[in-house]
Amino acid sequence: MQVSSFAKYAGEVLFNLLALPAIVVGFVGENQAEVGRRLVNPSVVGTTGDLRSLVESLKVSLIVVALEDRRGRLPVDELLRCRLAGVKIEDAPSFFERLTGKILVSDLRPSWFVFSPGFNKPRLFKSAKRGLELVAALALLVASAPLVGLAMLLIRLETPGPALFRQSRVGVRGRVFELFKLRTMRLDAEASTGPVWASDEDDPRVTRLGRLLRKLRLDELPQLVNVITGDMSFVGPRPERPHFVDTLRQVIPYYDERHTVRPGITGWAQVKFGYGSTLEDSERKLQFDLYYVKNMSLLLDVAIVLDTFKVMLLGRGAR
C-alpha cells in the first residue's frame, strides 16, 4: 500500500482491523526514500518493486492499492504477478467501504462511480420499497394520531404559535418540498440569525417539551405525511435545507449524489454518526449517505429501522 495517500485514514482503518481476524504486515512506499519511515505500527517494509518478494516472505493474502493519482505510477507488472499468484488486490475506496460501512469521499474519482457495483436498483425494488412504505406510513399515521394530537396540544400550551412546523428541504433530484415536524423551538428561533444548524444539546432556542420530543424522535412523526405524498422514504439520507445545500455542494465533492434517492425520516448516517452541525460533520455524514445510496436494499432498510429504535430508546444523536 502506498504511504502518503493512505496516511490520512490509516488510523481509522487499523482501528477497524483490530476487530477482524486480520494482520497488517506493513506498508509499501513508491521509492526508497519512504522505506524505513514509520507511518503507523507496523512500518513501511519496502518499495512497490519489492511487492512479489514481500508477498512471499510475509505470506500476504491481500494488497490494498492507495494511490491518489494512478497515471504512470501503478506498479501493474508487480500487481499482476501477485494477482496470478492468488493474492487478492483491492483499491483503497472499496476496502475502506467494506471495512467501515462508509465511502471515502475525498479520494474518489468519477470513474469509481461509473465502474463500481451498486447505485443502480431495479424498478421492481423501487416499486416494492415504495409500496411497503406507503402501507406502513398509513398504518403508523393512524396509530400515532392520538400521540401526535397530545403533543400538539402540549406545544400550544407551552409556547404561543402553531404546533406543526413546516420547512423547505431538498429532496430527490434536488426538488424542494415542505417537510413537516412538530415544533420544538421558539417561533423567533432564527429571527436574528437566519438559517443556522442546531448548536448543541443545550441550544437555548429549543423548548423544554421540544427537547424531550427531539430526544425520543417524536417530533419526526408528522413526516409520515411526507412519506405518503412521496416526498420522503422511511430510510434515506436526511433532507437538508436549501440554504445549506447551496453551500455544501460547493465545498464537498459529490454532495449532490445523495439526492439521487428519496430522503428519509431516518438513515444510515443517523444511526452510525448521529447529528452534525459543521461542514466537517456534513462531509463525514455524506460518507455514510453514499454508502447507503450504493448499497440500498430492503434488508439494509430493516437494519437501519431497528437501529433507529435503539437510538430512540437511548436518546442518542437527537437535536
C-alpha atoms as a printed R data frame, in Angstrom:
    type eleno elety resid chain resno       x       y       z
1   ATOM     1    CA   MET     A     1   0.000   0.000   0.000
2   ATOM     2    CA   GLN     A     2   1.331   3.435  -0.950
3   ATOM     3    CA   VAL     A     3   2.126   5.538   2.117
4   ATOM     4    CA   SER     A     4   1.233   9.190   1.630
5   ATOM     5    CA   SER     A     5  -2.372   8.933   0.448
6   ATOM     6    CA   PHE     A     6  -3.258   6.239   2.964
7   ATOM     7    CA   ALA     A     7  -1.876   8.179   5.929
8   ATOM     8    CA   LYS     A     8  -4.947  10.368   6.372
9   ATOM     9    CA   TYR     A     9  -7.241   7.430   7.102
10  ATOM    10    CA   ALA     A    10  -4.839   4.634   8.100
11  ATOM    11    CA   GLY     A    11  -5.654   5.091  11.787
12  ATOM    12    CA   GLU     A    12  -9.362   4.562  11.276
13  ATOM    13    CA   VAL     A    13  -8.791   1.538   9.040
14  ATOM    14    CA   LEU     A    14  -6.387  -0.043  11.518
15  ATOM    15    CA   PHE     A    15  -8.835   0.587  14.362
16  ATOM    16    CA   ASN     A    16 -11.484  -1.367  12.453
17  ATOM    17    CA   LEU     A    17  -8.993  -4.097  11.574
18  ATOM    18    CA   LEU     A    18  -8.484  -4.808  15.262
19  ATOM    19    CA   ALA     A    19 -11.971  -6.321  15.324
20  ATOM    20    CA   LEU     A    20 -11.226  -8.612  12.366
21  ATOM    21    CA   PRO     A    21  -9.146 -11.786  12.075
22  ATOM    22    CA   ALA     A    22  -6.540  -9.905  10.008
23  ATOM    23    CA   ILE     A    23  -2.982  -8.674  10.486
24  ATOM    24    CA   VAL     A    24  -1.478  -5.630   8.768
25  ATOM    25    CA   VAL     A    25   2.062  -6.703   7.910
26  ATOM    26    CA   GLY     A    26   3.285  -3.367   6.554
27  ATOM    27    CA   PHE     A    27   3.074  -0.536   4.059
28  ATOM    28    CA   VAL     A    28   4.885  -0.208   0.744
29  ATOM    29    CA   GLY     A    29   6.370   3.093  -0.464
30  ATOM    30    CA   GLU     A    30   6.800   4.203  -4.054
31  ATOM    31    CA   ASN     A    31  10.511   4.881  -3.679
32  ATOM    32    CA   GLN     A    32  13.460   4.125  -1.415
33  ATOM    33    CA   ALA     A    33  13.149   7.453   0.421
34  ATOM    34    CA   GLU     A    34   9.930   6.267   2.056
35  ATOM    35    CA   VAL     A    35  11.388   2.967   3.246
36  ATOM    36    CA   GLY     A    36  12.139   2.965   6.968
37  ATOM    37    CA   ARG     A    37   9.911   5.949   7.694
38  ATOM    38    CA   ARG     A    38   7.339   4.927  10.267
39  ATOM    39    CA   LEU     A    39   3.722   5.748   9.481
40  ATOM    40    CA   VAL     A    40   1.916   3.584  11.988
41  ATOM    41    CA   ASN     A    41   2.754   0.262  13.549
42  ATOM    42    CA   PRO     A    42   3.852  -1.713  11.515
43  ATOM    43    CA   SER     A    43   6.214   0.457   9.459
44  ATOM    44    CA   VAL     A    44   6.981   0.755   5.742
45  ATOM    45    CA   VAL     A    45   8.547  -2.547   4.662
46  ATOM    46    CA   GLY     A    46   9.715  -1.869   1.112
47  ATOM    47    CA   THR     A    47   9.003  -0.306  -2.262
48  ATOM    48    CA   THR     A    48   6.467  -1.223  -4.934
49  ATOM    49    CA   GLY     A    49   9.243  -3.021  -6.774
50  ATOM    50    CA   ASP     A    50   9.559  -5.430  -3.852
51  ATOM    51    CA   LEU     A    51   5.913  -6.487  -3.893
52  ATOM    52    CA   ARG     A    52   6.393 -10.002  -5.228
53  ATOM    53    CA   SER     A    53   9.167 -10.907  -2.791
54  ATOM    54    CA   LEU     A    54   7.334  -9.256   0.126
55  ATOM    55    CA   VAL     A    55   4.187 -11.221  -0.637
56  ATOM    56    CA   GLU     A    56   6.135 -14.458  -0.444
57  ATOM    57    CA   SER     A    57   8.211 -13.636   2.630
58  ATOM    58    CA   LEU     A    58   5.374 -12.079   4.662
59  ATOM    59    CA   LYS     A    59   2.670 -14.507   3.425
60  ATOM    60    CA   VAL     A    60   0.405 -11.678   2.246
61  ATOM    61    CA   SER     A    61  -3.148 -12.565   1.161
62  ATOM    62    CA   LEU     A    62  -4.466  -9.037   0.373
63  ATOM    63    CA   ILE     A    63  -2.887  -5.940  -1.174
64  ATOM    64    CA   VAL     A    64  -4.736  -2.613  -0.879
65  ATOM    65    CA   VAL     A    65  -3.775  -0.034  -3.532
66  ATOM    66    CA   ALA     A    66  -3.977   3.569  -2.288
67  ATOM    67    CA   LEU     A    67  -2.606   5.876  -4.982
68  ATOM    68    CA   GLU     A    68  -4.026   9.391  -5.259
69  ATOM    69    CA   ASP     A    69  -3.010   9.551  -8.929
70  ATOM    70    CA   ARG     A    70  -2.539   6.203 -10.674
71  ATOM    71    CA   ARG     A    71  -1.435   7.542 -14.056
72  ATOM    72    CA   GLY     A    72   2.044   6.193 -14.736
73  ATOM    73    CA   ARG     A    73   2.535   5.213 -11.099
74  ATOM    74    CA   LEU     A    74   0.608   1.987 -10.678
75  ATOM    75    CA   PRO     A    75   3.043  -0.990 -10.459
76  ATOM    76    CA   VAL     A    76   0.972  -3.018 -12.913
77  ATOM    77    CA   ASP     A    77   3.542  -5.756 -13.554
78  ATOM    78    CA   GLU     A    78   4.185  -6.420  -9.869
79  ATOM    79    CA   LEU     A    79   0.465  -6.375  -9.036
80  ATOM    80    CA   LEU     A    80  -0.294  -8.719 -11.930
81  ATOM    81    CA   ARG     A    81   2.308 -11.228 -10.721
82  ATOM    82    CA   CYS     A    82   0.822 -11.082  -7.229
83  ATOM    83    CA   ARG     A    83  -2.706 -11.467  -8.585
84  ATOM    84    CA   LEU     A    84  -1.752 -14.519 -10.665
85  ATOM    85    CA   ALA     A    85  -0.140 -15.967  -7.550
86  ATOM    86    CA   GLY     A    86  -3.525 -15.895  -5.813
87  ATOM    87    CA   VAL     A    87  -3.212 -12.656  -3.850
88  ATOM    88    CA   LYS     A    88  -6.374 -10.538  -3.706
89  ATOM    89    CA   ILE     A    89  -5.953  -6.936  -4.950
90  ATOM    90    CA   GLU     A    90  -8.364  -4.222  -3.792
91  ATOM    91    CA   ASP     A    91  -8.452  -0.453  -4.265
92  ATOM    92    CA   ALA     A    92  -8.481   1.721  -1.152
93  ATOM    93    CA   PRO     A    93 -12.005   3.206  -1.523
94  ATOM    94    CA   SER     A    94 -13.599  -0.242  -1.883
95  ATOM    95    CA   PHE     A    95 -11.533  -1.617   1.020
96  ATOM    96    CA   PHE     A    96 -12.430   1.377   3.190
97  ATOM    97    CA   GLU     A    97 -16.121   0.959   2.309
98  ATOM    98    CA   ARG     A    98 -16.159  -2.747   3.126
99  ATOM    99    CA   LEU     A    99 -14.361  -2.240   6.412
100 ATOM   100    CA   THR     A   100 -16.066   0.875   7.792
101 ATOM   101    CA   GLY     A   101 -19.552   0.982   6.254
102 ATOM   102    CA   LYS     A   102 -18.930   4.330   4.574
103 ATOM   103    CA   ILE     A   103 -17.345   5.715   1.425
104 ATOM   104    CA   LEU     A   104 -14.136   7.745   1.404
105 ATOM   105    CA   VAL     A   105 -15.405  10.809  -0.469
106 ATOM   106    CA   SER     A   106 -12.110  12.732  -0.536
107 ATOM   107    CA   ASP     A   107 -10.263  10.041  -2.536
108 ATOM   108    CA   LEU     A   108 -12.955   9.189  -5.086
109 ATOM   109    CA   ARG     A   109 -12.665   9.707  -8.821
110 ATOM   110    CA   PRO     A   110 -15.679   9.923 -11.165
111 ATOM   111    CA   SER     A   111 -14.620   6.606 -12.707
112 ATOM   112    CA   TRP     A   112 -15.211   4.912  -9.348
113 ATOM   113    CA   PHE     A   113 -18.910   5.779  -9.580
114 ATOM   114    CA   VAL     A   114 -19.023   4.576 -13.185
115 ATOM   115    CA   PHE     A   115 -17.408   1.170 -12.644
116 ATOM   116    CA   SER     A   116 -18.275   0.406  -9.026
117 ATOM   117    CA   PRO     A   117 -21.132  -2.063  -8.430
118 ATOM   118    CA   GLY     A   118 -24.290  -0.631  -6.905
119 ATOM   119    CA   PHE     A   119 -26.028   2.719  -7.496
120 ATOM   120    CA   ASN     A   120 -28.462   1.019  -9.896
121 ATOM   121    CA   LYS     A   121 -31.503  -0.532  -8.269
122 ATOM   122    CA   PRO     A   122 -34.081  -2.268 -10.494
123 ATOM   123    CA   ARG     A   123 -37.515  -0.748 -10.935
124 ATOM   124    CA   LEU     A   124 -39.076  -3.717  -9.110
125 ATOM   125    CA   PHE     A   125 -37.053  -2.925  -5.979
126 ATOM   126    CA   LYS     A   126 -38.085   0.727  -6.061
127 ATOM   127    CA   SER     A   127 -41.747  -0.198  -6.540
128 ATOM   128    CA   ALA     A   128 -41.635  -2.740  -3.686
129 ATOM   129    CA   LYS     A   129 -39.927  -0.248  -1.360
130 ATOM   130    CA   ARG     A   130 -42.467   2.439  -2.203
131 ATOM   131    CA   GLY     A   131 -45.442   0.092  -1.751
132 ATOM   132    CA   LEU     A   132 -44.278  -1.217   1.626
133 ATOM   133    CA   GLU     A   133 -43.509   2.282   2.888
134 ATOM   134    CA   LEU     A   134 -46.894   3.632   1.793
135 ATOM   135    CA   VAL     A   135 -48.784   0.901   3.661
136 ATOM   136    CA   ALA     A   136 -46.581   1.242   6.760
137 ATOM   137    CA   ALA     A   137 -46.844   5.054   6.780
138 ATOM   138    CA   LEU     A   138 -50.650   4.970   6.587
139 ATOM   139    CA   ALA     A   139 -50.840   2.439   9.427
140 ATOM   140    CA   LEU     A   140 -48.388   4.338  11.635
141 ATOM   141    CA   LEU     A   141 -50.071   7.668  10.960
142 ATOM   142    CA   VAL     A   142 -53.393   6.296  12.173
143 ATOM   143    CA   ALA     A   143 -51.805   4.559  15.180
144 ATOM   144    CA   SER     A   144 -49.793   7.614  16.246
145 ATOM   145    CA   ALA     A   145 -52.568  10.175  15.696
146 ATOM   146    CA   PRO     A   146 -53.556  10.330  19.413
147 ATOM   147    CA   LEU     A   147 -49.917  10.783  20.469
148 ATOM   148    CA   VAL     A   148 -49.323  13.474  17.851
149 ATOM   149    CA   GLY     A   149 -52.546  15.238  18.871
150 ATOM   150    CA   LEU     A   150 -51.499  15.240  22.547
151 ATOM   151    CA   ALA     A   151 -48.036  16.546  21.662
152 ATOM   152    CA   MET     A   152 -49.528  19.350  19.557
153 ATOM   153    CA   LEU     A   153 -51.789  20.363  22.462
154 ATOM   154    CA   LEU     A   154 -48.847  20.466  24.884
155 ATOM   155    CA   ILE     A   155 -46.785  22.516  22.422
156 ATOM   156    CA   ARG     A   156 -49.558  25.109  22.162
157 ATOM   157    CA   LEU     A   157 -49.849  25.247  25.949
158 ATOM   158    CA   GLU     A   158 -46.106  25.726  26.444
159 ATOM   159    CA   THR     A   159 -45.381  28.410  23.842
160 ATOM   160    CA   PRO     A   160 -47.510  30.571  21.523
161 ATOM   161    CA   GLY     A   161 -47.640  29.722  17.843
162 ATOM   162    CA   PRO     A   162 -48.544  26.752  15.645
163 ATOM   163    CA   ALA     A   163 -47.707  23.266  16.890
164 ATOM   164    CA   LEU     A   164 -46.892  21.979  13.418
165 ATOM   165    CA   PHE     A   165 -43.709  23.255  11.811
166 ATOM   166    CA   ARG     A   166 -43.069  23.402   8.062
167 ATOM   167    CA   GLN     A   167 -39.660  23.882   6.499
168 ATOM   168    CA   SER     A   168 -38.296  23.738   2.951
169 ATOM   169    CA   ARG     A   169 -35.939  20.839   2.329
170 ATOM   170    CA   VAL     A   170 -34.113  19.481  -0.730
171 ATOM   171    CA   GLY     A   171 -35.375  16.093  -1.894
172 ATOM   172    CA   VAL     A   172 -34.802  13.628  -4.703
173 ATOM   173    CA   ARG     A   173 -33.189  15.119  -7.833
174 ATOM   174    CA   GLY     A   174 -32.812  18.436  -5.988
175 ATOM   175    CA   ARG     A   175 -36.547  19.125  -5.825
176 ATOM   176    CA   VAL     A   176 -37.566  21.337  -2.885
177 ATOM   177    CA   PHE     A   177 -40.512  20.200  -0.760
178 ATOM   178    CA   GLU     A   178 -42.165  21.163   2.524
179 ATOM   179    CA   LEU     A   179 -41.139  18.945   5.443
180 ATOM   180    CA   PHE     A   180 -43.483  18.578   8.436
181 ATOM   181    CA   LYS     A   181 -42.332  18.372  12.053
182 ATOM   182    CA   LEU     A   182 -43.691  19.074  15.497
183 ATOM   183    CA   ARG     A   183 -42.363  22.467  16.526
184 ATOM   184    CA   THR     A   184 -39.585  22.136  19.107
185 ATOM   185    CA   MET     A   185 -38.172  25.687  19.041
186 ATOM   186    CA   ARG     A   186 -39.428  29.160  19.838
187 ATOM   187    CA   LEU     A   187 -41.165  30.941  16.960
188 ATOM   188    CA   ASP     A   188 -38.368  33.548  16.771
189 ATOM   189    CA   ALA     A   189 -35.584  30.949  16.824
190 ATOM   190    CA   GLU     A   190 -33.849  32.298  13.696
191 ATOM   191    CA   ALA     A   191 -35.228  35.816  13.620
192 ATOM   192    CA   SER     A   192 -31.849  37.434  14.294
193 ATOM   193    CA   THR     A   193 -29.500  34.834  12.817
194 ATOM   194    CA   GLY     A   194 -31.114  33.443   9.688
195 ATOM   195    CA   PRO     A   195 -30.719  29.712   8.900
196 ATOM   196    CA   VAL     A   196 -28.259  28.034  11.292
197 ATOM   197    CA   TRP     A   197 -27.660  24.465  12.407
198 ATOM   198    CA   ALA     A   198 -28.747  23.484  15.914
199 ATOM   199    CA   SER     A   199 -25.665  24.188  18.005
200 ATOM   200    CA   ASP     A   200 -25.644  21.579  20.767
201 ATOM   201    CA   GLU     A   201 -27.812  19.701  23.248
202 ATOM   202    CA   ASP     A   202 -28.227  22.909  25.286
203 ATOM   203    CA   ASP     A   203 -29.426  25.024  22.354
204 ATOM   204    CA   PRO     A   204 -31.383  27.847  24.075
205 ATOM   205    CA   ARG     A   205 -33.827  28.051  21.157
206 ATOM   206    CA   VAL     A   206 -35.263  24.601  21.969
207 ATOM   207    CA   THR     A   207 -38.218  24.489  24.370
208 ATOM   208    CA   ARG     A   208 -38.367  22.108  27.338
209 ATOM   209    CA   LEU     A   209 -41.005  19.964  25.675
210 ATOM   210    CA   GLY     A   210 -39.146  20.240  22.388
211 ATOM   211    CA   ARG     A   211 -36.021  18.807  23.991
212 ATOM   212    CA   LEU     A   212 -37.976  15.720  25.075
213 ATOM   213    CA   LEU     A   213 -39.652  15.336  21.678
214 ATOM   214    CA   ARG     A   214 -36.271  15.520  19.936
215 ATOM   215    CA   LYS     A   215 -34.655  13.058  22.308
216 ATOM   216    CA   LEU     A   216 -37.376  10.491  21.578
217 ATOM   217    CA   ARG     A   217 -37.573  11.460  17.881
218 ATOM   218    CA   LEU     A   218 -41.310  12.057  18.259
219 ATOM   219    CA   ASP     A   219 -41.028  15.424  16.508
220 ATOM   220    CA   GLU     A   220 -40.418  13.474  13.275
221 ATOM   221    CA   LEU     A   221 -43.806  11.680  13.302
222 ATOM   222    CA   PRO     A   222 -45.571  14.224  11.033
223 ATOM   223    CA   GLN     A   223 -43.086  13.265   8.315
224 ATOM   224    CA   LEU     A   224 -45.223  10.177   7.787
225 ATOM   225    CA   VAL     A   225 -47.324  12.560   5.684
226 ATOM   226    CA   ASN     A   226 -44.224  13.306   3.597
227 ATOM   227    CA   VAL     A   227 -43.767   9.566   3.070
228 ATOM   228    CA   ILE     A   228 -47.373   9.190   1.927
229 ATOM   229    CA   THR     A   229 -47.064  12.075  -0.539
230 ATOM   230    CA   GLY     A   230 -43.875  10.554  -1.975
231 ATOM   231    CA   ASP     A   231 -41.505  13.352  -0.920
232 ATOM   232    CA   MET     A   232 -39.693  11.101   1.546
233 ATOM   233    CA   SER     A   233 -38.984   7.475   2.411
234 ATOM   234    CA   PHE     A   234 -38.706   5.836   5.810
235 ATOM   235    CA   VAL     A   235 -34.993   5.315   5.185
236 ATOM   236    CA   GLY     A   236 -32.651   7.523   3.176
237 ATOM   237    CA   PRO     A   237 -30.279  10.478   3.543
238 ATOM   238    CA   ARG     A   238 -31.790  13.116   5.799
239 ATOM   239    CA   PRO     A   239 -33.039  16.082   3.723
240 ATOM   240    CA   GLU     A   240 -31.129  19.314   4.225
241 ATOM   241    CA   ARG     A   241 -32.312  22.905   3.897
242 ATOM   242    CA   PRO     A   242 -31.698  24.659   0.539
243 ATOM   243    CA   HIS     A   243 -29.556  27.313   2.218
244 ATOM   244    CA   PHE     A   244 -27.117  24.695   3.492
245 ATOM   245    CA   VAL     A   245 -27.251  22.562   0.331
246 ATOM   246    CA   ASP     A   246 -26.140  25.555  -1.757
247 ATOM   247    CA   THR     A   247 -23.068  25.845   0.467
248 ATOM   248    CA   LEU     A   248 -22.289  22.157   0.918
249 ATOM   249    CA   ARG     A   249 -22.408  21.286  -2.788
250 ATOM   250    CA   GLN     A   250 -19.733  23.930  -3.381
251 ATOM   251    CA   VAL     A   251 -17.253  22.583  -0.841
252 ATOM   252    CA   ILE     A   252 -17.941  18.830  -0.558
253 ATOM   253    CA   PRO     A   253 -17.274  16.678  -3.643
254 ATOM   254    CA   TYR     A   254 -20.169  14.518  -4.864
255 ATOM   255    CA   TYR     A   255 -22.569  16.053  -2.347
256 ATOM   256    CA   ASP     A   256 -25.438  16.114  -4.841
257 ATOM   257    CA   GLU     A   257 -25.170  12.337  -5.345
258 ATOM   258    CA   ARG     A   258 -27.144  11.896  -2.118
259 ATOM   259    CA   HIS     A   259 -30.116  13.460  -3.911
260 ATOM   260    CA   THR     A   260 -30.422  10.535  -6.341
261 ATOM   261    CA   VAL     A   261 -32.753   8.770  -3.870
262 ATOM   262    CA   ARG     A   262 -35.651   9.963  -1.739
263 ATOM   263    CA   PRO     A   263 -34.585  11.448   1.604
264 ATOM   264    CA   GLY     A   264 -35.577   9.540   4.729
265 ATOM   265    CA   ILE     A   265 -37.040  10.038   8.179
266 ATOM   266    CA   THR     A   266 -34.006   8.106   9.363
267 ATOM   267    CA   GLY     A   267 -30.863   6.937   7.613
268 ATOM   268    CA   TRP     A   268 -27.530   5.124   7.745
269 ATOM   269    CA   ALA     A   269 -25.734   8.343   8.732
270 ATOM   270    CA   GLN     A   270 -28.194   8.991  11.568
271 ATOM   271    CA   VAL     A   271 -27.650   5.615  13.245
272 ATOM   272    CA   LYS     A   272 -23.897   5.447  12.586
273 ATOM   273    CA   PHE     A   273 -22.836   9.065  13.050
274 ATOM   274    CA   GLY     A   274 -25.675  10.977  14.696
275 ATOM   275    CA   TYR     A   275 -26.193  14.708  14.468
276 ATOM   276    CA   GLY     A   276 -23.727  17.033  12.749
277 ATOM   277    CA   SER     A   277 -23.515  20.813  12.897
278 ATOM   278    CA   THR     A   278 -20.374  21.693  10.903
279 ATOM   279    CA   LEU     A   279 -19.036  21.361   7.365
280 ATOM   280    CA   GLU     A   280 -16.712  18.604   8.579
281 ATOM   281    CA   ASP     A   281 -19.659  16.748  10.083
282 ATOM   282    CA   SER     A   282 -21.562  17.073   6.808
283 ATOM   283    CA   GLU     A   283 -18.670  15.540   4.876
284 ATOM   284    CA   ARG     A   284 -18.473  12.620   7.297
285 ATOM   285    CA   LYS     A   285 -22.234  12.101   7.094
286 ATOM   286    CA   LEU     A   286 -22.003  12.103   3.297
287 ATOM   287    CA   GLN     A   287 -19.641   9.127   3.528
288 ATOM   288    CA   PHE     A   288 -22.442   7.154   5.182
289 ATOM   289    CA   ASP     A   289 -25.134   8.573   2.865
290 ATOM   290    CA   LEU     A   290 -23.261   7.488  -0.268
291 ATOM   291    CA   TYR     A   291 -22.713   4.049   1.240
292 ATOM   292    CA   TYR     A   292 -26.488   3.760   1.634
293 ATOM   293    CA   VAL     A   293 -27.185   5.011  -1.899
294 ATOM   294    CA   LYS     A   294 -24.704   2.480  -3.285
295 ATOM   295    CA   ASN     A   295 -25.841  -0.499  -1.192
296 ATOM   296    CA   MET     A   296 -29.542   0.282  -0.727
297 ATOM   297    CA   SER     A   297 -31.649  -2.817  -0.059
298 ATOM   298    CA   LEU     A   298 -34.724  -3.842   1.920
299 ATOM   299    CA   LEU     A   299 -32.529  -5.740   4.389
300 ATOM   300    CA   LEU     A   300 -30.354  -2.671   4.960
301 ATOM   301    CA   ASP     A   301 -33.520  -0.588   5.471
302 ATOM   302    CA   VAL     A   302 -34.764  -3.039   8.103
303 ATOM   303    CA   ALA     A   303 -31.402  -2.934   9.891
304 ATOM   304    CA   ILE     A   304 -31.453   0.885   9.911
305 ATOM   305    CA   VAL     A   305 -35.026   0.994  11.268
306 ATOM   306    CA   LEU     A   306 -34.092  -1.421  14.071
307 ATOM   307    CA   ASP     A   307 -31.010   0.660  14.900
308 ATOM   308    CA   THR     A   308 -33.203   3.777  14.904
309 ATOM   309    CA   PHE     A   309 -35.416   2.268  17.599
310 ATOM   310    CA   LYS     A   310 -32.277   1.666  19.653
311 ATOM   311    CA   VAL     A   311 -31.268   5.305  19.173
312 ATOM   312    CA   MET     A   312 -34.751   6.423  20.263
313 ATOM   313    CA   LEU     A   313 -34.617   4.292  23.406
314 ATOM   314    CA   LEU     A   314 -31.120   5.534  24.293
315 ATOM   315    CA   GLY     A   315 -31.784   9.133  23.230
316 ATOM   316    CA   ARG     A   316 -28.591   9.402  21.188
317 ATOM   317    CA   GLY     A   317 -27.971  11.794  18.307
318 ATOM   318    CA   ALA     A   318 -31.168  13.832  18.538
319 ATOM   319    CA   ARG     A   319 -31.182  17.632  18.316
